[in-house]
Amino acid sequence: MQPASTCTIDALDTRELVVTTEEAIRRGRMEDPGTRDPMGLLCGLGLLVQGD
């Protein structure tokens, strides 16, 4: 897997990220991460890579 170094959070559908997270919780596929903040969700999923 390669990071999308030119992609920013502005390019993401953050509403869909939250909706998908809530659906995964409802279906028992993930535990509630305790946040609905898109940056927090991405960090918790290990999907956020920040440059130095």
mmCIF file of the N, C-alpha and C atoms, coordinates in Angstrom:
data_MODEL
# 
_entry.id   MODEL 
# 
loop_
_atom_site.group_PDB 
_atom_site.id 
_atom_site.type_symbol 
_atom_site.label_atom_id 
_atom_site.label_alt_id 
_atom_site.label_comp_id 
_atom_site.label_asym_id 
_atom_site.label_entity_id 
_atom_site.label_seq_id 
_atom_site.pdbx_PDB_ins_code 
_atom_site.Cartn_x 
_atom_site.Cartn_y 
_atom_site.Cartn_z 
_atom_site.occupancy 
_atom_site.B_iso_or_equiv 
_atom_site.pdbx_formal_charge 
_atom_site.auth_seq_id 
_atom_site.auth_comp_id 
_atom_site.auth_asym_id 
_atom_site.auth_atom_id 
_atom_site.pdbx_PDB_model_num 
ATOM 1   N N  . MET A 1 1  ? 0.840   -1.155 0.000  1.00 0.00 ? 1  MET A N  1 
ATOM 2   C CA . MET A 1 1  ? 0.000   0.000  0.000  1.00 0.00 ? 1  MET A CA 1 
ATOM 3   C C  . MET A 1 1  ? 0.900   1.238  0.000  1.00 0.00 ? 1  MET A C  1 
ATOM 4   N N  . GLN A 1 2  ? 0.559   2.207  -0.821 1.00 0.00 ? 2  GLN A N  1 
ATOM 5   C CA . GLN A 1 2  ? 1.317   3.436  -0.927 1.00 0.00 ? 2  GLN A CA 1 
ATOM 6   C C  . GLN A 1 2  ? 0.479   4.609  -0.436 1.00 0.00 ? 2  GLN A C  1 
ATOM 7   N N  . PRO A 1 3  ? 1.067   5.533  0.314  1.00 0.00 ? 3  PRO A N  1 
ATOM 8   C CA . PRO A 1 3  ? 0.314   6.705  0.747  1.00 0.00 ? 3  PRO A CA 1 
ATOM 9   C C  . PRO A 1 3  ? 0.017   7.609  -0.446 1.00 0.00 ? 3  PRO A C  1 
ATOM 10  N N  . ALA A 1 4  ? -1.132  8.253  -0.397 1.00 0.00 ? 4  ALA A N  1 
ATOM 11  C CA . ALA A 1 4  ? -1.518  9.231  -1.416 1.00 0.00 ? 4  ALA A CA 1 
ATOM 12  C C  . ALA A 1 4  ? -0.990  10.582 -0.953 1.00 0.00 ? 4  ALA A C  1 
ATOM 13  N N  . SER A 1 5  ? 0.268   10.836 -1.239 1.00 0.00 ? 5  SER A N  1 
ATOM 14  C CA . SER A 1 5  ? 0.942   12.011 -0.685 1.00 0.00 ? 5  SER A CA 1 
ATOM 15  C C  . SER A 1 5  ? 0.378   13.335 -1.174 1.00 0.00 ? 5  SER A C  1 
ATOM 16  N N  . THR A 1 6  ? -0.331  13.327 -2.281 1.00 0.00 ? 6  THR A N  1 
ATOM 17  C CA . THR A 1 6  ? -0.899  14.582 -2.785 1.00 0.00 ? 6  THR A CA 1 
ATOM 18  C C  . THR A 1 6  ? -2.352  14.782 -2.361 1.00 0.00 ? 6  THR A C  1 
ATOM 19  N N  . CYS A 1 7  ? -2.900  13.833 -1.661 1.00 0.00 ? 7  CYS A N  1 
ATOM 20  C CA . CYS A 1 7  ? -4.301  13.908 -1.225 1.00 0.00 ? 7  CYS A CA 1 
ATOM 21  C C  . CYS A 1 7  ? -4.382  14.602 0.134  1.00 0.00 ? 7  CYS A C  1 
ATOM 22  N N  . THR A 1 8  ? -5.354  15.500 0.257  1.00 0.00 ? 8  THR A N  1 
ATOM 23  C CA . THR A 1 8  ? -5.593  16.159 1.538  1.00 0.00 ? 8  THR A CA 1 
ATOM 24  C C  . THR A 1 8  ? -6.965  15.754 2.052  1.00 0.00 ? 8  THR A C  1 
ATOM 25  N N  . ILE A 1 9  ? -7.240  16.056 3.296  1.00 0.00 ? 9  ILE A N  1 
ATOM 26  C CA . ILE A 1 9  ? -8.546  15.710 3.869  1.00 0.00 ? 9  ILE A CA 1 
ATOM 27  C C  . ILE A 1 9  ? -9.667  16.438 3.144  1.00 0.00 ? 9  ILE A C  1 
ATOM 28  N N  . ASP A 1 10 ? -9.358  17.576 2.540  1.00 0.00 ? 10 ASP A N  1 
ATOM 29  C CA . ASP A 1 10 ? -10.373 18.321 1.779  1.00 0.00 ? 10 ASP A CA 1 
ATOM 30  C C  . ASP A 1 10 ? -10.870 17.540 0.574  1.00 0.00 ? 10 ASP A C  1 
ATOM 31  N N  . ALA A 1 11 ? -10.077 16.600 0.087  1.00 0.00 ? 11 ALA A N  1 
ATOM 32  C CA . ALA A 1 11 ? -10.457 15.790 -1.067 1.00 0.00 ? 11 ALA A CA 1 
ATOM 33  C C  . ALA A 1 11 ? -11.356 14.618 -0.678 1.00 0.00 ? 11 ALA A C  1 
ATOM 34  N N  . LEU A 1 12 ? -11.514 14.376 0.608  1.00 0.00 ? 12 LEU A N  1 
ATOM 35  C CA . LEU A 1 12 ? -12.317 13.255 1.088  1.00 0.00 ? 12 LEU A CA 1 
ATOM 36  C C  . LEU A 1 12 ? -13.741 13.675 1.400  1.00 0.00 ? 12 LEU A C  1 
ATOM 37  N N  . ASP A 1 13 ? -14.659 12.725 1.260  1.00 0.00 ? 13 ASP A N  1 
ATOM 38  C CA . ASP A 1 13 ? -16.047 12.947 1.662  1.00 0.00 ? 13 ASP A CA 1 
ATOM 39  C C  . ASP A 1 13 ? -16.140 12.585 3.141  1.00 0.00 ? 13 ASP A C  1 
ATOM 40  N N  . THR A 1 14 ? -15.885 13.574 3.998  1.00 0.00 ? 14 THR A N  1 
ATOM 41  C CA . THR A 1 14 ? -15.827 13.310 5.437  1.00 0.00 ? 14 THR A CA 1 
ATOM 42  C C  . THR A 1 14 ? -17.176 12.883 5.989  1.00 0.00 ? 14 THR A C  1 
ATOM 43  N N  . ARG A 1 15 ? -18.265 13.358 5.403  1.00 0.00 ? 15 ARG A N  1 
ATOM 44  C CA . ARG A 1 15 ? -19.588 12.911 5.842  1.00 0.00 ? 15 ARG A CA 1 
ATOM 45  C C  . ARG A 1 15 ? -19.730 11.413 5.615  1.00 0.00 ? 15 ARG A C  1 
ATOM 46  N N  . GLU A 1 16 ? -19.278 10.930 4.470  1.00 0.00 ? 16 GLU A N  1 
ATOM 47  C CA . GLU A 1 16 ? -19.344 9.494  4.167  1.00 0.00 ? 16 GLU A CA 1 
ATOM 48  C C  . GLU A 1 16 ? -18.463 8.689  5.116  1.00 0.00 ? 16 GLU A C  1 
ATOM 49  N N  . LEU A 1 17 ? -17.337 9.229  5.484  1.00 0.00 ? 17 LEU A N  1 
ATOM 50  C CA . LEU A 1 17 ? -16.457 8.572  6.451  1.00 0.00 ? 17 LEU A CA 1 
ATOM 51  C C  . LEU A 1 17 ? -17.191 8.344  7.772  1.00 0.00 ? 17 LEU A C  1 
ATOM 52  N N  . VAL A 1 18 ? -17.896 9.356  8.245  1.00 0.00 ? 18 VAL A N  1 
ATOM 53  C CA . VAL A 1 18 ? -18.645 9.258  9.495  1.00 0.00 ? 18 VAL A CA 1 
ATOM 54  C C  . VAL A 1 18 ? -19.812 8.279  9.354  1.00 0.00 ? 18 VAL A C  1 
ATOM 55  N N  . VAL A 1 19 ? -20.559 8.377  8.249  1.00 0.00 ? 19 VAL A N  1 
ATOM 56  C CA . VAL A 1 19 ? -21.703 7.479  8.024  1.00 0.00 ? 19 VAL A CA 1 
ATOM 57  C C  . VAL A 1 19 ? -21.242 6.031  7.957  1.00 0.00 ? 19 VAL A C  1 
ATOM 58  N N  . THR A 1 20 ? -20.142 5.779  7.253  1.00 0.00 ? 20 THR A N  1 
ATOM 59  C CA . THR A 1 20 ? -19.611 4.419  7.128  1.00 0.00 ? 20 THR A CA 1 
ATOM 60  C C  . THR A 1 20 ? -19.138 3.888  8.480  1.00 0.00 ? 20 THR A C  1 
ATOM 61  N N  . THR A 1 21 ? -18.515 4.739  9.271  1.00 0.00 ? 21 THR A N  1 
ATOM 62  C CA . THR A 1 21 ? -18.083 4.351  10.615 1.00 0.00 ? 21 THR A CA 1 
ATOM 63  C C  . THR A 1 21 ? -19.278 3.970  11.470 1.00 0.00 ? 21 THR A C  1 
ATOM 64  N N  . GLU A 1 22 ? -20.313 4.795  11.443 1.00 0.00 ? 22 GLU A N  1 
ATOM 65  C CA . GLU A 1 22 ? -21.503 4.503  12.244 1.00 0.00 ? 22 GLU A CA 1 
ATOM 66  C C  . GLU A 1 22 ? -22.183 3.211  11.809 1.00 0.00 ? 22 GLU A C  1 
ATOM 67  N N  . GLU A 1 23 ? -22.198 2.950  10.518 1.00 0.00 ? 23 GLU A N  1 
ATOM 68  C CA . GLU A 1 23 ? -22.788 1.708  10.017 1.00 0.00 ? 23 GLU A CA 1 
ATOM 69  C C  . GLU A 1 23 ? -21.951 0.496  10.437 1.00 0.00 ? 23 GLU A C  1 
ATOM 70  N N  . ALA A 1 24 ? -20.638 0.618  10.402 1.00 0.00 ? 24 ALA A N  1 
ATOM 71  C CA . ALA A 1 24 ? -19.769 -0.475 10.840 1.00 0.00 ? 24 ALA A CA 1 
ATOM 72  C C  . ALA A 1 24 ? -19.973 -0.773 12.325 1.00 0.00 ? 24 ALA A C  1 
ATOM 73  N N  . ILE A 1 25 ? -20.161 0.261  13.123 1.00 0.00 ? 25 ILE A N  1 
ATOM 74  C CA . ILE A 1 25 ? -20.433 0.069  14.554 1.00 0.00 ? 25 ILE A CA 1 
ATOM 75  C C  . ILE A 1 25 ? -21.773 -0.631 14.736 1.00 0.00 ? 25 ILE A C  1 
ATOM 76  N N  . ARG A 1 26 ? -22.785 -0.155 14.016 1.00 0.00 ? 26 ARG A N  1 
ATOM 77  C CA . ARG A 1 26 ? -24.135 -0.729 14.127 1.00 0.00 ? 26 ARG A CA 1 
ATOM 78  C C  . ARG A 1 26 ? -24.140 -2.210 13.752 1.00 0.00 ? 26 ARG A C  1 
ATOM 79  N N  . ARG A 1 27 ? -23.349 -2.584 12.763 1.00 0.00 ? 27 ARG A N  1 
ATOM 80  C CA . ARG A 1 27 ? -23.302 -3.973 12.313 1.00 0.00 ? 27 ARG A CA 1 
ATOM 81  C C  . ARG A 1 27 ? -22.332 -4.836 13.128 1.00 0.00 ? 27 ARG A C  1 
ATOM 82  N N  . GLY A 1 28 ? -21.668 -4.223 14.108 1.00 0.00 ? 28 GLY A N  1 
ATOM 83  C CA . GLY A 1 28 ? -20.742 -4.974 14.942 1.00 0.00 ? 28 GLY A CA 1 
ATOM 84  C C  . GLY A 1 28 ? -19.410 -5.269 14.279 1.00 0.00 ? 28 GLY A C  1 
ATOM 85  N N  . ARG A 1 29 ? -19.063 -4.534 13.259 1.00 0.00 ? 29 ARG A N  1 
ATOM 86  C CA . ARG A 1 29 ? -17.812 -4.765 12.533 1.00 0.00 ? 29 ARG A CA 1 
ATOM 87  C C  . ARG A 1 29 ? -16.652 -3.963 13.107 1.00 0.00 ? 29 ARG A C  1 
ATOM 88  N N  . MET A 1 30 ? -16.966 -2.990 13.964 1.00 0.00 ? 30 MET A N  1 
ATOM 89  C CA . MET A 1 30 ? -15.912 -2.246 14.652 1.00 0.00 ? 30 MET A CA 1 
ATOM 90  C C  . MET A 1 30 ? -16.470 -1.688 15.944 1.00 0.00 ? 30 MET A C  1 
ATOM 91  N N  . GLU A 1 31 ? -15.576 -1.453 16.882 1.00 0.00 ? 31 GLU A N  1 
ATOM 92  C CA . GLU A 1 31 ? -15.980 -0.840 18.137 1.00 0.00 ? 31 GLU A CA 1 
ATOM 93  C C  . GLU A 1 31 ? -16.061 0.665  17.949 1.00 0.00 ? 31 GLU A C  1 
ATOM 94  N N  . ASP A 1 32 ? -16.883 1.297  18.758 1.00 0.00 ? 32 ASP A N  1 
ATOM 95  C CA . ASP A 1 32 ? -17.028 2.747  18.692 1.00 0.00 ? 32 ASP A CA 1 
ATOM 96  C C  . ASP A 1 32 ? -15.698 3.393  19.062 1.00 0.00 ? 32 ASP A C  1 
ATOM 97  N N  . PRO A 1 33 ? -15.126 4.186  18.153 1.00 0.00 ? 33 PRO A N  1 
ATOM 98  C CA . PRO A 1 33 ? -13.844 4.812  18.441 1.00 0.00 ? 33 PRO A CA 1 
ATOM 99  C C  . PRO A 1 33 ? -13.945 6.002  19.402 1.00 0.00 ? 33 PRO A C  1 
ATOM 100 N N  . GLY A 1 34 ? -15.158 6.402  19.735 1.00 0.00 ? 34 GLY A N  1 
ATOM 101 C CA . GLY A 1 34 ? -15.335 7.499  20.686 1.00 0.00 ? 34 GLY A CA 1 
ATOM 102 C C  . GLY A 1 34 ? -15.236 8.876  20.068 1.00 0.00 ? 34 GLY A C  1 
ATOM 103 N N  . THR A 1 35 ? -15.108 8.943  18.752 1.00 0.00 ? 35 THR A N  1 
ATOM 104 C CA . THR A 1 35 ? -15.049 10.229 18.060 1.00 0.00 ? 35 THR A CA 1 
ATOM 105 C C  . THR A 1 35 ? -15.732 10.098 16.707 1.00 0.00 ? 35 THR A C  1 
ATOM 106 N N  . ARG A 1 36 ? -16.202 11.215 16.213 1.00 0.00 ? 36 ARG A N  1 
ATOM 107 C CA . ARG A 1 36 ? -16.722 11.268 14.844 1.00 0.00 ? 36 ARG A CA 1 
ATOM 108 C C  . ARG A 1 36 ? -15.960 12.331 14.058 1.00 0.00 ? 36 ARG A C  1 
ATOM 109 N N  . ASP A 1 37 ? -14.893 12.831 14.660 1.00 0.00 ? 37 ASP A N  1 
ATOM 110 C CA . ASP A 1 37 ? -14.028 13.794 14.000 1.00 0.00 ? 37 ASP A CA 1 
ATOM 111 C C  . ASP A 1 37 ? -13.273 13.074 12.880 1.00 0.00 ? 37 ASP A C  1 
ATOM 112 N N  . PRO A 1 38 ? -13.370 13.548 11.641 1.00 0.00 ? 38 PRO A N  1 
ATOM 113 C CA . PRO A 1 38 ? -12.714 12.848 10.537 1.00 0.00 ? 38 PRO A CA 1 
ATOM 114 C C  . PRO A 1 38 ? -11.220 12.629 10.746 1.00 0.00 ? 38 PRO A C  1 
ATOM 115 N N  . MET A 1 39 ? -10.507 13.609 11.258 1.00 0.00 ? 39 MET A N  1 
ATOM 116 C CA . MET A 1 39 ? -9.071  13.433 11.489 1.00 0.00 ? 39 MET A CA 1 
ATOM 117 C C  . MET A 1 39 ? -8.830  12.354 12.536 1.00 0.00 ? 39 MET A C  1 
ATOM 118 N N  . GLY A 1 40 ? -9.634  12.354 13.596 1.00 0.00 ? 40 GLY A N  1 
ATOM 119 C CA . GLY A 1 40 ? -9.516  11.333 14.637 1.00 0.00 ? 40 GLY A CA 1 
ATOM 120 C C  . GLY A 1 40 ? -9.821  9.945  14.110 1.00 0.00 ? 40 GLY A C  1 
ATOM 121 N N  . LEU A 1 41 ? -10.847 9.846  13.254 1.00 0.00 ? 41 LEU A N  1 
ATOM 122 C CA . LEU A 1 41 ? -11.188 8.550  12.665 1.00 0.00 ? 41 LEU A CA 1 
ATOM 123 C C  . LEU A 1 41 ? -10.063 8.034  11.784 1.00 0.00 ? 41 LEU A C  1 
ATOM 124 N N  . LEU A 1 42 ? -9.523  8.904  10.940 1.00 0.00 ? 42 LEU A N  1 
ATOM 125 C CA . LEU A 1 42 ? -8.436  8.487  10.053 1.00 0.00 ? 42 LEU A CA 1 
ATOM 126 C C  . LEU A 1 42 ? -7.199  8.063  10.840 1.00 0.00 ? 42 LEU A C  1 
ATOM 127 N N  . CYS A 1 43 ? -6.881  8.804  11.890 1.00 0.00 ? 43 CYS A N  1 
ATOM 128 C CA . CYS A 1 43 ? -5.731  8.419  12.731 1.00 0.00 ? 43 CYS A CA 1 
ATOM 129 C C  . CYS A 1 43 ? -5.981  7.077  13.399 1.00 0.00 ? 43 CYS A C  1 
ATOM 130 N N  . GLY A 1 44 ? -7.177  6.896  13.943 1.00 0.00 ? 44 GLY A N  1 
ATOM 131 C CA . GLY A 1 44 ? -7.510  5.657  14.633 1.00 0.00 ? 44 GLY A CA 1 
ATOM 132 C C  . GLY A 1 44 ? -7.495  4.443  13.723 1.00 0.00 ? 44 GLY A C  1 
ATOM 133 N N  . LEU A 1 45 ? -7.792  4.641  12.452 1.00 0.00 ? 45 LEU A N  1 
ATOM 134 C CA . LEU A 1 45 ? -7.769  3.553  11.485 1.00 0.00 ? 45 LEU A CA 1 
ATOM 135 C C  . LEU A 1 45 ? -6.390  3.344  10.874 1.00 0.00 ? 45 LEU A C  1 
ATOM 136 N N  . GLY A 1 46 ? -5.452  4.181  11.263 1.00 0.00 ? 46 GLY A N  1 
ATOM 137 C CA . GLY A 1 46 ? -4.105  4.072  10.722 1.00 0.00 ? 46 GLY A CA 1 
ATOM 138 C C  . GLY A 1 46 ? -4.005  4.538  9.278  1.00 0.00 ? 46 GLY A C  1 
ATOM 139 N N  . LEU A 1 47 ? -4.913  5.419  8.865  1.00 0.00 ? 47 LEU A N  1 
ATOM 140 C CA . LEU A 1 47 ? -4.943  5.864  7.474  1.00 0.00 ? 47 LEU A CA 1 
ATOM 141 C C  . LEU A 1 47 ? -4.398  7.271  7.266  1.00 0.00 ? 47 LEU A C  1 
ATOM 142 N N  . LEU A 1 48 ? -4.019  7.924  8.326  1.00 0.00 ? 48 LEU A N  1 
ATOM 143 C CA . LEU A 1 48 ? -3.512  9.287  8.205  1.00 0.00 ? 48 LEU A CA 1 
ATOM 144 C C  . LEU A 1 48 ? -1.995  9.287  8.264  1.00 0.00 ? 48 LEU A C  1 
ATOM 145 N N  . VAL A 1 49 ? -1.395  9.814  7.244  1.00 0.00 ? 49 VAL A N  1 
ATOM 146 C CA . VAL A 1 49 ? 0.059   9.935  7.198  1.00 0.00 ? 49 VAL A CA 1 
ATOM 147 C C  . VAL A 1 49 ? 0.372   11.418 7.083  1.00 0.00 ? 49 VAL A C  1 
ATOM 148 N N  . GLN A 1 50 ? 1.083   11.942 8.058  1.00 0.00 ? 50 GLN A N  1 
ATOM 149 C CA . GLN A 1 50 ? 1.437   13.341 8.030  1.00 0.00 ? 50 GLN A CA 1 
ATOM 150 C C  . GLN A 1 50 ? 2.916   13.476 7.728  1.00 0.00 ? 50 GLN A C  1 
ATOM 151 N N  . GLY A 1 51 ? 3.250   14.485 6.921  1.00 0.00 ? 51 GLY A N  1 
ATOM 152 C CA . GLY A 1 51 ? 4.646   14.727 6.583  1.00 0.00 ? 51 GLY A CA 1 
ATOM 153 C C  . GLY A 1 51 ? 5.401   15.332 7.737  1.00 0.00 ? 51 GLY A C  1 
ATOM 154 N N  . ASP A 1 52 ? 6.716   15.294 7.661  1.00 0.00 ? 52 ASP A N  1 
ATOM 155 C CA . ASP A 1 52 ? 7.575   15.857 8.704  1.00 0.00 ? 52 ASP A CA 1 
ATOM 156 C C  . ASP A 1 52 ? 7.502   17.357 8.708  1.00 0.00 ? 52 ASP A C  1 
# 
